[in-house]
Amino acid sequence: MRLFVAVNPPVAAVQELADAVAPLRELPGAERLRWSGVDGWHLTLAFLGEVPVTELPGLTGLLERVAGEHGAHLLRLAGGGCFGDRVLWAGVDGEVWALKRLAEAVREGVNELGVETDQFGFHPHLTLARAGSSQGRRRAARRTDAGDLQSLAGALDGFRGGEWQAGELCLMRSEQGFGPSRYTVLERLPLADWSA
């Protein structure tokens, strides 16, 4: 199974972002992007790749321990950016330091289990779109100009969604094939509640 660990924003935060992103789809260059479905919007803490089913109990136990050692924290979706000419993303604001510590603990823990994470490190973001068209045009014709992505990201500069509590880790399954990727929550692991 292709797995990753994420924090999923609540429905209200996703809707606020969806409302802010809708006008971007009409801007120049937007038609050359593969837009992510809002039902798949998440903050990836660690991509684990293919993991055998037999590893799930150990992985779940580790994530439960990590979640219990890190407290719930306040975040908001805000602003935007791009990774070169390939990815348009929405940013994260608030107690990002806590999110970074959580991601670091997840990555260290899964590496100790012998499950390798991606090599890109953690940059808090929510992927909105990727370069390339879903209409099957030739690769060369699909290339998106970095200026197009920067312009789209700039259109999100003033966006600041409402604050929400990141209260759980999610072990997610990614299924790819025909059409967009599909994501399923396999486990929801509550973060510590230190407010009591």
C-alpha positions in Angstrom: 0.0 0.0 0.0 1.2 3.5 -0.8 1.0 5.4 2.5 1.6 8.8 3.9 1.1 10.6 7.2 -0.9 13.9 7.2 -2.9 16.5 9.1 -6.2 17.0 7.5 -7.8 20.5 7.7 -11.4 20.6 8.8 -14.2 21.1 6.3 -14.7 24.8 7.1 -11.0 25.5 6.4 -11.1 23.6 3.2 -14.2 25.5 2.1 -12.6 28.8 2.8 -9.6 27.9 0.7 -11.8 26.4 -2.1 -13.6 29.7 -2.3 -10.3 31.6 -2.5 -8.9 29.3 -5.2 -12.0 29.2 -7.5 -11.2 32.5 -9.2 -7.6 31.3 -9.8 -8.8 28.7 -12.2 -9.9 31.4 -14.6 -6.5 33.2 -14.6 -4.0 32.8 -17.5 -2.0 29.6 -17.2 -4.5 27.9 -15.0 -5.8 25.7 -17.8 -2.4 24.0 -18.1 -2.5 22.7 -14.5 -3.9 19.5 -13.0 -5.9 20.9 -10.0 -6.2 18.8 -6.9 -9.7 17.8 -5.7 -10.7 19.5 -2.5 -11.6 16.1 -1.0 -7.9 15.3 -1.2 -6.5 18.4 0.4 -4.1 17.6 3.3 -0.9 18.6 4.9 1.6 15.8 4.3 4.0 15.3 7.2 5.8 12.3 5.6 5.4 10.3 2.4 6.1 6.6 3.2 5.7 5.0 -0.3 4.9 1.3 -0.6 4.5 -0.3 2.9 3.6 -4.0 3.3 0.3 -4.7 5.1 2.3 -6.7 7.7 4.0 -3.4 8.8 0.8 -1.6 9.6 0.5 -2.7 13.3 4.0 -1.5 14.1 3.5 1.7 12.1 0.2 2.5 13.8 1.7 1.9 17.2 4.6 4.2 16.5 2.2 7.0 15.2 0.0 6.6 18.2 3.0 7.1 20.5 4.2 10.2 18.5 0.7 11.6 18.5 0.5 11.2 22.3 3.8 13.1 22.7 2.8 16.1 20.7 0.0 18.5 21.6 -2.9 19.8 19.5 -2.0 23.1 17.9 -3.7 26.0 16.1 -3.1 26.5 12.4 -4.7 28.4 9.5 -4.3 28.1 5.7 -2.8 31.4 4.4 -1.1 32.7 1.3 0.4 30.6 -1.4 3.6 29.8 -3.3 5.0 27.5 -5.8 7.8 25.0 -6.2 9.5 26.1 -9.4 7.4 25.5 -12.4 5.8 22.3 -11.1 3.6 22.8 -8.0 1.2 25.5 -6.8 0.4 25.4 -3.1 -1.4 27.1 -0.2 0.6 28.0 2.8 0.1 27.4 6.5 0.2 30.0 9.3 -0.1 29.8 13.1 1.7 27.4 15.4 3.8 26.0 12.4 6.7 25.3 14.8 4.5 22.6 16.4 3.6 21.2 13.0 7.3 21.0 12.1 8.2 19.2 15.3 5.4 16.8 14.7 6.6 16.1 11.2 10.1 15.6 12.4 9.0 13.1 15.1 7.0 11.2 12.5 9.9 11.1 10.1 12.4 10.0 12.7 10.0 7.3 14.1 9.2 5.7 10.8 12.9 5.7 9.8 13.6 3.8 13.0 11.0 1.2 11.9 13.0 0.9 8.7 10.3 2.7 6.6 12.0 5.3 4.4 10.4 8.7 4.0 10.8 11.0 1.0 14.1 12.9 0.8 12.6 16.4 0.3 12.3 17.4 4.0 9.2 19.1 5.4 7.8 22.3 4.0 4.3 23.0 5.4 1.9 23.4 2.4 -1.2 22.1 0.9 -0.9 21.2 -2.8 -3.4 22.9 -5.0 -2.2 22.1 -8.5 0.6 20.5 -10.5 2.0 21.3 -13.9 0.5 19.3 -16.7 -2.9 18.9 -18.1 -5.4 16.1 -17.4 -6.4 16.2 -21.1 -3.5 14.1 -22.2 -1.6 16.6 -24.3 2.1 15.9 -25.2 4.5 16.6 -22.4 6.2 19.4 -24.1 3.0 21.2 -24.7 2.0 20.8 -21.1 4.9 22.6 -19.6 3.8 25.4 -17.3 5.8 28.6 -17.2 7.2 29.4 -13.7 5.8 32.9 -14.1 2.3 31.5 -14.5 2.6 29.7 -11.2 4.1 32.7 -9.5 1.2 34.8 -10.7 -1.3 32.3 -9.4 0.5 32.1 -6.1 0.5 35.9 -5.9 -3.2 35.9 -6.2 -3.4 34.1 -2.9 -1.2 36.7 -1.0 -4.1 38.2 0.8 -5.8 34.9 1.7 -5.9 34.1 5.5 -8.4 31.4 6.5 -9.9 31.0 9.9 -7.9 29.4 12.7 -8.5 25.7 13.4 -7.1 23.1 15.8 -4.9 20.4 14.3 -5.9 17.6 16.7 -5.0 14.4 15.0 -2.5 12.6 12.9 -3.9 10.6 10.0 -2.3 7.5 8.4 -3.5 7.8 4.8 -3.5 5.4 1.8 -3.0 6.8 -1.7 -4.5 5.0 -4.6 -3.4 6.0 -8.1 -4.7 4.8 -11.4 -7.2 6.2 -13.8 -8.2 9.7 -12.9 -7.0 11.7 -9.9 -5.4 10.1 -6.8 -7.8 8.9 -4.2 -7.0 9.2 -0.5 -8.4 7.1 2.4 -7.9 7.6 6.1 -6.7 4.3 7.6 -6.1 5.5 11.1 -6.9 8.7 13.1 -4.6 9.2 16.0 -5.5 12.0 18.4 -2.7 14.5 19.5 -2.3 15.1 23.2 -4.8 17.6 24.7 -2.8 19.6 27.2 -5.4 22.2 27.8 -7.1 20.3 30.6 
